[in-house]
Every structure is written in structure tokens, then in C-alpha cells.
Amino acid sequence: MKIVCVGAGSMAESMIHGWINKRIMKPEEISVMNRSDQDRLEFLHDEYGVNIVDEDKTELKDANFILLAMKPKDVAAALGGIKKKLTGNTVIVSVAAGVSIDTIQRHVGNFPVARAMPNTSAQVGKSATGVAWSKYVTKEQQHELRKLLSSIGSVTVVEEEQLHALTGVAGSGPAYLYYFAEAMREAGVANGLSAADSKKLVRQTFLGAAEMMQQEDFAELRRKVTSPNGTTAAGLDSLAENNFKDIVEQCVSAAAARSRELGKEFK
């Protein structure tokens, strides 16, 4: 199995880290390239032992998968730079938000193309990843791709149109939780905790709640911890009074809408 990562940003690094850490792939089976940042490529080589694609791009011809991991605006240029080196057995896997399978195929032809939306929790093997693929991706290629993505977390196969909503929930989701954690930490300090203690308490609270959510329904867990007229009820009442659920829905919808916009911008 050989993979070439076209683009070497945080998402590519998270996936590389996950694959190597889980021993799904060896460093020498992974190659990286980008448009101009040689220092970034050298860092990934030194940090993980992966290969840097040579000037002739010979690694592309032998690749089972090519991971497009750049900003959406850079996809067309990246495809233009590699399409002459592609073979029909290579699956192009794009993690560029909003860029459709049809758009990619207009640039490279009827290649097997898949779109995946992981998140940066891939680095610790806990990504929530969605994937959709074109009709040219064979059953065997689907199996191999799911195996790769499963090694960095859970995988949900969806219709391509559903990737916009999935991006809003899971692709961008970790950032919402980090933002909420920041707010809780700051609120703890405002109510008398030290910064260190508040951070420690928030971190463990998230960790414990995440583990509990693997076992029971979210709403049932909330009910169990909420005593009538108790402290938790007071906090939840404040969230409800301030339209917390509406805010979250607007947040996810905004991210999903931006995903759709990106798809229209880069055709």
C-alpha cells in the first residue's frame, strides 16, 4: 500500500500520525508533496520518516491512494500538476471541504474519486470521518479506503450531498468543543478557581463525559445528572434561556452552508 499526500498541512499530518501510530502504514509507504513549502516537507520527513516526492513525481505512478489535502482554492492547480502522472488504479481521496467529486473528475477524467471529511482527532485515532465515493471506486478500493479511515477513528458512509452537514457537525466539530472548553475554563476562573485548576477540571469533565456518551443516549445522560431545582438544572436553565440549542444549530448550519459555497466557488 502506498499513499501520496498532496498538501502537507495539519489535516495531512493528523492522518499520517494516526496511520503510523496505529501501524496501519509504514513511514516509507507514505510520500508528501506541496506547492512550495519545502521546510514543511522536511519537517514531516524528520518527524515521521515519510518520503518527500521527487522532482519527477515518480511516486504518483505507484500510489494506491492520492490524498488531496490542500485548501479548496488550490485543488485545481494541484490536480493540474499531477494528472499526467496518474494511473487508472489510483484512487483520488479529497479532504478539501466543499469540492465535489464531479469537479475533481472534470480536471482528471473518470478516475476513482472519493471525498472524505475527517477531523483533526485523527492524530489520536479518534476522528469522526464521513466518506462518499464515485461509481468508479471498486468494492475492493472501498474496502481498502474504509480500512485506512477506520484506523484513525470511526467511519460513516454517506451520500455526497450529506457531506456538507457532516462537515458542520464532525469536520468542524472539535473546534466548537475546544471553544466551549475555553469558555468553561474562563468561567471557572471568573468564579474563583485558579487557571490551572479550572483547566484540569474542564479537561477531565470532557474526558469523562465523552466516555459516558459511548454507553448511553445523550438526553438520558443529561436527565440522570439533573436533579430538580439543583445546580445542574440552574445551569441548564440558563443555557435554554439564552437559546443554546438555537446557537448550536446556527453554528452547524453556517459551517454546512460555507461547505456548499466552497463547492460552488471551485468548479
Secondary structure, DSSP 8 states (H G I E B T S, - for coil): --EEEE--SHHHHHHHHHHHHTTSS-GGGEEEE-SS-HHHHHHHHHHH--EE--TT-THHHH-SEEEE-S-GGGHHHHHHHHGGG--TT-EEEE--TT--HHHHHHHH-S--EEEEE--GGGGGT-EEEEEEE-TTS-HHHHHHHHHHHHTTEEEEE--GGGHHHHIIIIISHHHHHHHHHHHHHHHHHHTT--HHHHHHHHHHHHHHHHHHHTTS-HHHHHHHH--TTSHHHHHHHHHHHTTHHHHHHHHHHHHHHHHHHHHHH--
